[in-house]
Amino acid sequence: MGREDISFLHFKQVYPLYEGTRDYLQKAQKNIIIENNATSQFGKLIKLYTGMDIEAKILKYNGLAFSVEEVAAEIKKILGKEKV
């Protein structure tokens, strides 16, 4: 995306949740979760174990993987609304 103020955190496994997850998420000005399901299952797990609710979600549940272009467009929409 050509921006140095955006970071990416990838989880290789969803459980048990990495013990430093809360520390990483607290450093961010804005957290966005990207999931291939309709209900943000991993987002709920993060909230359960860290107490942090990730309000900005990019969800896709039609059985297809995200394209880079889709993810970039959705992130721009979310960040554009907040004038970041």
C-alpha positions as CSV (number, residue, x, y, z in Angstrom):
1,M,0.0,0.0,0.0
2,G,3.0,2.2,0.1
3,R,2.5,3.3,3.7
4,E,5.0,2.9,6.5
5,D,2.3,3.5,9.2
6,I,0.6,0.1,8.5
7,S,1.7,-3.1,10.1
8,F,0.6,-6.7,9.6
9,L,0.2,-9.4,12.2
10,H,-0.3,-13.0,11.1
11,F,-1.2,-15.9,13.3
12,K,0.0,-19.4,12.2
13,Q,-2.3,-21.0,14.7
14,V,-5.4,-19.6,16.4
15,Y,-5.2,-21.6,19.6
16,P,-3.7,-21.3,22.0
17,L,-3.5,-17.6,21.4
18,Y,0.0,-16.2,21.5
19,E,0.6,-14.7,25.0
20,G,1.9,-11.4,23.5
21,T,-1.2,-10.8,21.4
22,R,-2.7,-8.1,23.6
23,D,0.7,-6.2,23.8
24,Y,0.9,-6.1,20.0
25,L,-2.7,-5.1,19.5
26,Q,-2.5,-2.3,22.1
27,K,0.4,-0.7,20.2
28,A,-1.8,-0.1,17.2
29,Q,-3.8,3.1,16.7
30,K,-6.4,1.0,14.8
31,N,-6.8,-2.8,14.5
32,I,-8.5,-4.4,11.6
33,I,-9.2,-8.1,11.4
34,I,-9.4,-9.9,8.1
35,E,-11.2,-13.3,8.1
36,N,-12.7,-15.8,5.6
37,N,-15.9,-16.3,7.6
38,A,-19.2,-14.5,8.3
39,T,-19.0,-14.2,12.0
40,S,-15.4,-13.1,12.8
41,Q,-14.7,-16.3,14.8
42,F,-11.0,-15.4,15.4
43,G,-12.0,-11.9,16.4
44,K,-14.3,-13.3,19.1
45,L,-11.5,-15.6,20.3
46,I,-9.1,-12.6,20.5
47,K,-11.8,-10.7,22.5
48,L,-12.3,-13.6,24.8
49,Y,-8.6,-14.0,25.7
50,T,-7.4,-10.4,25.5
51,G,-10.6,-8.3,26.3
52,M,-9.9,-6.3,23.2
53,D,-12.8,-5.9,20.7
54,I,-11.6,-5.4,17.1
55,E,-14.4,-3.3,15.7
56,A,-13.1,-3.0,12.1
57,K,-13.6,-6.2,10.3
58,I,-13.1,-7.3,6.7
59,L,-15.0,-10.5,6.2
60,K,-15.5,-12.7,3.2
61,Y,-17.6,-15.8,3.3
62,N,-18.3,-16.9,-0.3
63,G,-15.7,-19.7,-0.2
64,L,-13.1,-17.8,-2.2
65,A,-9.8,-16.4,-0.9
66,F,-9.2,-12.7,-0.6
67,S,-7.2,-11.0,-3.4
68,V,-4.6,-8.4,-2.5
69,E,-6.7,-5.8,-4.3
70,E,-9.8,-6.6,-2.2
71,V,-7.9,-6.3,1.0
72,A,-6.2,-3.1,0.0
73,A,-9.5,-1.5,-1.1
74,E,-11.2,-2.5,2.2
75,I,-8.4,-1.2,4.3
76,K,-8.5,2.1,2.4
77,K,-12.2,2.4,3.0
78,I,-11.8,1.8,6.7
79,L,-8.9,4.2,7.1
80,G,-10.5,6.8,4.8
81,K,-13.5,7.0,7.0
82,E,-11.3,8.0,10.0
83,K,-9.1,10.4,8.1
84,V,-5.9,8.5,9.2
